[in-house]
C-alpha cells in the first residue's frame, strides 16, 4: 500500500467516525508530507455534512441510486462509498414510487464525490513522468546533485530513483536501494521523502544517512542535522522522530525497532568533490569519526562484526567475492578501521587477529 493509498483509507475512517487516535496522528503526519491531501480531506468532510437526510425510505432509495453510480465509476471498489465513506447499510430491493427531488439531490452530492475520487484514481494512469536513476556498482561511491538542489552521496552497490520533475512536484519522492547520505535543500512546501524498503523518511531540509541493502537484515537511518520523521509500514501510526546524532535500526525479518544515540557527535566539515581531476565544489559531510557515515570519507569502520556480515561489506567496498570454505570462521567477530587500504592489506591485517588462511584469485577470495 502506497502512502497516498494509506492516506485515503485513513480519510475514509475519519469521515465514517471510526478512526483511532493513533490513526488520526498518522493521518496528520501524512498531511504534512502531502499538503494537497488535506484540501481533498476537507472537501470530503464538507460534502458529508451537506448530504441530504435519509430519514424516509424514499430518501434512502435515492441515495442508493447515487451510490450505484459512484461505485460503478471506481475500479474494484464496488460498495466502497456506502461501506466506508458514508458508513451506509442498504435497504431491501427497491420498490416503485420515489421522490424525484431526493434522487437528484443525493445523486448531485455523490457525483461531486465521484469527481474527487476520479481525480485521485485517474492521475495514476494519465500522468506519465520520466524517471531518473543513479546507480553505483561494487567498489565505487558517487556524489550527485538532484534537480531540486539537494546533494546525495551513494555508497557502493546502491541506487536511487526519482522523477525528472523533482523540483516541480508537490513532494520530492526518492526511492533508495542500498546506502546513501542526503543533504536536503530546505523547501517547506515540498516535503522530501526517501522510500527505503518498508521505511519512509520524511524531511523538509536536513542531512541524514539511510542504509537499506536488500541483503541486510536491517534498515538504518542516522540523522546528522535537522529533524526527520520515520514511518514504518509494518507499524502504521507508530512514527518515530529523530533528532541530531540519533539513529533508528529496524529489522527486516523480525518485528524489532531500536532507537539510539550515535557514539560520536557529528562534526560537519567540507569535503572537496573532484570530477575529471578538477575541484568542482565543497560539500558539507560528517567527520570521519562517525561510524555510520565514515564511508563518505572513504573510511571503513567495523566493531565486533561477524566475519560473514563483514564479508558482504568488503564485497561491496572492493568489488570482490568472498567464499568461506571453512564455516567456523564466518561466525568470528572482528574490529577494525581502514582508510585507503587495498583488499590485500585489509585481509592481511585481519589475518593477524584470527588464524585463518585465504587465497585471492580473479577477484575471488577463499577463506579456510
C-alpha positions in Angstrom: 0.0 0.0 0.0 1.4 3.4 -1.0 1.5 6.4 1.2 -1.4 8.0 -0.7 -3.5 4.8 -0.6 -2.9 4.6 3.1 -4.0 8.3 3.4 -7.3 7.6 1.7 -8.0 4.7 3.9 -7.4 6.8 6.9 -9.6 9.6 5.5 -12.4 7.1 5.0 -12.2 6.0 8.6 -12.1 9.6 9.8 -15.2 10.6 7.8 -17.1 7.5 9.0 -16.1 8.2 12.6 -14.1 5.0 13.1 -10.6 6.4 13.2 -8.4 5.8 16.3 -6.3 8.4 18.0 -3.1 6.7 16.6 -4.5 6.7 13.1 -5.5 10.3 13.4 -2.0 11.2 14.4 -0.7 9.2 11.4 -3.1 11.0 9.1 -1.8 14.3 10.3 1.8 13.2 9.5 0.8 12.3 6.0 -0.9 15.6 5.5 2.4 17.3 6.4 4.1 15.2 3.6 1.2 15.7 1.1 -0.5 19.1 1.7 -2.8 18.5 -1.3 -4.5 15.6 0.5 -5.6 17.9 3.4 -7.6 20.0 1.0 -9.2 16.9 -0.5 -10.0 15.7 3.0 -11.7 19.0 3.9 -13.8 18.7 0.8 -14.9 15.2 1.7 -15.9 16.4 5.2 -17.8 19.3 3.7 -19.7 17.0 1.2 -20.5 14.6 4.1 -22.1 17.4 6.1 -24.3 18.6 3.2 -25.6 15.1 2.3 -29.4 15.3 2.5 -31.0 13.5 5.4 -32.2 10.0 4.8 -34.9 9.5 7.3 -37.5 8.2 4.9 -37.3 5.1 2.6 -37.7 7.3 -0.5 -34.8 9.4 0.5 -32.6 6.4 1.2 -33.6 4.8 -2.1 -32.5 7.9 -3.9 -29.2 7.9 -2.1 -28.6 4.3 -3.2 -29.1 5.2 -6.8 -26.4 7.8 -6.5 -24.1 5.3 -4.7 -24.5 2.9 -7.5 -23.3 5.5 -10.0 -20.4 6.4 -7.7 -19.3 2.8 -7.1 -19.5 1.9 -10.8 -17.1 4.8 -11.6 -14.4 3.3 -9.4 -12.0 0.4 -10.1 -12.6 -2.7 -8.0 -14.3 -0.6 -5.3 -17.9 -1.8 -5.6 -19.8 -0.7 -2.5 -16.9 1.5 -1.3 -18.9 4.7 -0.8 -21.7 3.4 1.3 -19.4 1.0 3.3 -16.6 3.3 4.0 -17.3 7.0 3.3 -20.9 7.1 4.4 -21.0 4.0 6.7 -24.3 3.2 5.0 -26.3 0.0 5.1 -28.5 -0.8 2.1 -32.3 -1.4 2.3 -34.1 -4.3 0.8 -34.6 -4.3 -3.1 -36.0 -1.1 -4.5 -39.8 -0.6 -4.7 -41.6 1.7 -7.1 -42.6 5.3 -6.3 -39.8 7.5 -5.1 -39.4 11.2 -4.8 -37.5 12.5 -7.8 -36.2 15.6 -6.0 -34.4 13.5 -3.4 -32.9 11.3 -6.1 -31.5 14.4 -7.8 -30.2 15.9 -4.6 -28.5 12.7 -3.4 -27.0 12.0 -6.9 -25.6 15.5 -7.1 -23.7 15.0 -3.9 -22.4 11.6 -4.9 -21.3 12.8 -8.3 -19.3 15.5 -6.6 -17.6 12.8 -4.5 -17.1 10.8 -7.7 -15.3 13.7 -9.3 -13.0 14.0 -6.3 -12.1 10.3 -6.3 -11.8 10.2 -10.1 -9.1 12.9 -9.7 -7.2 10.5 -7.4 -7.5 7.4 -9.5 -7.2 8.8 -13.0 -4.0 10.7 -12.2 -2.3 7.3 -11.5 -3.0 6.4 -15.2 -2.8 9.7 -17.1 0.3 11.2 -15.5 3.5 9.9 -17.1 6.7 11.3 -15.6 10.1 10.4 -16.7 12.3 8.7 -14.0 16.0 9.3 -13.4 18.1 6.5 -12.0 21.6 6.8 -10.5 23.5 3.5 -9.8 26.8 2.7 -8.2 28.5 -0.7 -8.8 30.6 -2.5 -6.2 33.8 -0.7 -5.4 32.5 2.7 -6.3 31.0 5.7 -4.5 29.3 8.6 -6.2 28.1 12.1 -5.4 25.3 13.7 -7.4 23.1 16.8 -7.3 19.3 16.3 -7.6 17.1 18.5 -9.7 15.9 20.4 -6.5 19.5 21.2 -5.5 19.8 18.5 -2.8 23.1 16.6 -2.6 23.3 12.8 -2.5 26.3 10.5 -1.9 25.7 6.9 -2.9 27.7 4.1 -1.4 28.8 1.0 -3.3 26.1 -1.3 -4.8 23.4 1.4 -4.3 20.8 3.1 -6.5 18.3 5.9 -6.3 15.3 6.7 -8.5 13.4 10.0 -8.7 11.1 11.9 -11.0 12.7 14.1 -13.7 10.5 17.0 -12.5 11.5 16.5 -8.8 11.9 20.3 -8.3 8.3 20.9 -9.6 6.4 18.1 -7.8 4.3 18.8 -4.7 6.5 16.3 -2.9 10.0 15.1 -3.6 10.0 11.2 -3.6 13.3 9.4 -3.7 13.4 5.6 -3.9 16.6 4.1 -2.4 18.2 0.7 -2.6 21.5 0.4 -0.7 23.1 3.2 1.3 23.1 7.0 0.7 23.8 10.2 2.6 21.3 13.1 1.8 21.9 16.8 2.4 18.4 18.1 1.5 17.7 21.6 0.3 15.1 23.2 2.5 11.6 23.6 1.0 8.8 23.7 3.5 6.1 23.5 0.7 7.6 20.4 -0.9 8.5 17.6 1.6 11.4 15.3 0.8 10.6 11.6 1.3 13.1 8.8 1.0 11.4 5.4 0.5 13.7 2.6 1.5 12.2 -0.9 1.8 9.5 -0.7 4.4 10.7 2.7 5.7 9.7 6.2 4.6 11.8 9.1 5.9 10.0 12.5 5.7 12.1 15.7 5.9 11.9 19.3 4.9 15.6 20.3 5.0 18.2 18.3 6.8 21.2 15.8 6.5 20.9 12.1 7.2 22.1 8.7 6.2 20.0 5.7 5.2 21.3 2.2 4.9 18.8 -0.2 3.2 20.5 -3.0 1.4 18.1 -5.8 0.4 20.6 -8.4 1.5 21.0 -6.9 5.0 18.9 -7.9 8.0 18.1 -4.3 9.0 17.4 -0.8 7.7 19.1 2.0 9.5 18.6 5.8 9.4 21.1 8.2 11.1 20.3 11.9 11.5 23.2 14.3 11.3 21.4 17.7 11.1 17.8 18.9 11.3 14.8 16.7 12.0 13.2 13.7 10.3 10.1 11.5 10.9 10.5 7.8 10.1 7.4 5.9 9.1 7.4 2.1 9.2 4.8 0.4 7.1 4.9 -2.6 9.4 3.7 -0.4 12.3 1.3 2.2 10.8 0.8 5.2 13.1 3.9 4.4 15.2 6.1 7.1 13.6 9.4 7.9 15.1 11.0 11.4 15.2 14.8 11.6 15.0 16.9 14.5 16.3 20.6 15.2 15.5 23.0 12.4 16.4 20.2 9.8 16.8 19.6 6.7 14.7 16.9 4.1 14.3 17.5 0.5 13.3 14.6 -1.7 12.1 14.9 -5.4 11.5 13.7 -6.6 8.1 12.9 -10.1 9.4 11.7 -9.6 12.9 9.4 -7.1 14.5 12.2 -5.2 16.2 12.8 -1.4 16.3 15.7 0.2 18.1 16.4 3.9 18.6 19.8 5.0 19.9 22.3 7.8 20.0 25.3 7.6 17.7 28.6 7.1 19.5 30.3 10.2 18.3 28.8 13.7 17.8 28.7 14.5 14.1 31.1 17.4 13.2 30.2 18.8 9.8 33.1 19.7 7.5 33.7 20.5 3.9 34.6 17.6 1.5 36.1 18.6 -1.8 34.3 17.0 -4.7 36.6 16.2 -7.7 35.4 15.4 -11.2 37.8 14.6 -14.0 40.7 15.8 -11.9 39.2 19.3 -11.2 37.8 20.6 -8.0 34.1 21.2 -8.6 32.7 22.3 -5.2 32.9 21.8 -1.5 30.1 19.8 0.1 29.4 19.5 3.9 29.7 16.0 5.1 30.1 14.5 8.6 33.5 13.9 10.1 35.1 10.5 9.6 34.8 9.7 13.3 31.1 9.0 12.9 30.9 5.2 12.2 27.6 5.4 10.5 28.8 7.9 7.8 32.6 7.2 7.8 32.2 5.8 4.3 31.7 9.3 3.0 35.4 9.9 3.8 36.4 6.6 2.3 36.8 5.1 5.7 35.7 1.6 6.6 34.8 1.0 10.3 33.5 -2.1 11.9 33.2 -3.2 15.6 32.7 -6.7 16.8 31.1 -7.6 13.4 30.5 -11.2 12.3 33.0 -12.1 9.6 30.1 -13.2 7.4 28.5 -9.8 7.6 31.8 -8.0 7.2 32.4 -10.1 4.1 29.3 -8.7 2.5 30.6 -5.1 3.1 34.0 -6.0 1.8 32.5 -7.4 -1.4 30.7 -4.1 -2.0 33.7 -2.0 -1.0 36.3 -3.8 -3.1 34.2 -5.5 -5.8 35.3 -9.0 -4.8 33.6 -12.3 -4.0 34.3 -13.9 -0.6 33.7 -17.6 0.0 34.0 -19.4 3.3 35.5 -22.8 2.7 35.5 -23.3 6.5 32.3 -22.1 8.1 33.8 -21.8 11.6 35.4 -18.5 10.5 32.2 -17.0 9.3 30.9 -16.5 12.9 34.1 -14.9 14.4 33.8 -11.2 15.3 36.2 -8.6 14.1 37.0 -5.0 14.8 38.9 -2.7 12.5 39.4 0.8 10.9 40.7 1.1 7.4 41.2 4.1 5.1 42.6 3.9 1.6 44.0 0.3 2.1 43.5 -2.2 -0.7 41.8 -5.6 -0.1 45.1 -7.5 0.3 46.2 -5.1 3.1 42.8 -5.5 4.8 42.9 -9.3 4.6 46.4 -9.4 5.9 45.5 -7.1 8.9 42.5 -9.3 9.7 44.7 -12.4 9.5 46.8 -11.0 12.3 43.9 -11.1 14.7 42.5 -14.5 13.6 44.3 -17.7 12.4 42.6 -18.1 9.1 44.1 -18.6 5.6 42.9 -17.1 2.4 43.7 -17.0 -1.3 42.8 -14.3 -3.9 42.3 -15.3 -7.5 40.5 -13.3 -10.1 38.7 -11.1 -7.5 37.6 -14.2 -5.6 38.7 -14.7 -2.0 38.5 -18.2 -0.4 38.8 -18.4 3.4 39.7 -21.6 5.2 
